[in-house]
């Protein structure tokens, strides 16, 4: 639970990193592409602008 709102100018970059020699390896490229797509889908949740389905359905409560 967020205690206070973030300042409007708050930003935080998320980087997906890999070793230069592995960057074009098929399985690494597939993973990076997958993660970029999935993270983009959840951008509003990660930025704190909305809640995810997981939080709304309560399944996170089972993990605690």
LINLIN-V143830 format. One record per residue. N is the residue number from 1. OMEGA is omega in whole degrees, 0 to 359 (999 if undefined). Layout:
N/OMEGA, N/OMEGA
This chain:
1/178, 2/181, 3/181, 4/178, 5/176, 6/176, 7/182, 8/183, 9/180, 10/175, 11/178, 12/180, 13/175, 14/183, 15/171, 16/186, 17/173, 18/177, 19/183, 20/181, 21/183, 22/188, 23/183, 24/174, 25/187, 26/184, 27/177, 28/178, 29/179, 30/179, 31/180, 32/178, 33/178, 34/181, 35/179, 36/180, 37/182, 38/178, 39/177, 40/179, 41/183, 42/184, 43/182, 44/178, 45/181, 46/179, 47/177, 48/181, 49/177, 50/178, 51/181, 52/175, 53/180, 54/180, 55/181, 56/182, 57/175, 58/182, 59/178, 60/179, 61/180, 62/182, 63/184, 64/999
